[in-house]
Amino acid sequence: MKKSIIGGLLMFNGTIICLTIIILASCYIPSINTWRGTKLWFVIFGASDLKNAESLFLGVPFVIGVTLFFLGLLVLIIEYFGNNKV
């Protein structure tokens, strides 16, 4: 039961982090005028070789959020399919 709660909290925190960054980036999209690729991913990750490029550079927190999400999902899957000795 503890592992299920821990997995659920990890997954929830990862979801909150990623969705917050995506919402912030989508609000920031109209103010950029130079980008490469899609605007959303450019706003989140940025590019170091473009001069005067406006980006949030939130790639590291976004990757941490994705990692937390999949870590929590992995814990829940292991807990669901694990051997329960009752």
Buried (B, 14 or more C-beta within 10 A) or exposed (E): EEEEEBBBEBBEBBBEBBEBBBEEBEEBEEEBEEBEEEBBBBBBBBBEEEEEBBBBBBBEBBBBBBEBBEBBBEBBEEBEEEEEEE
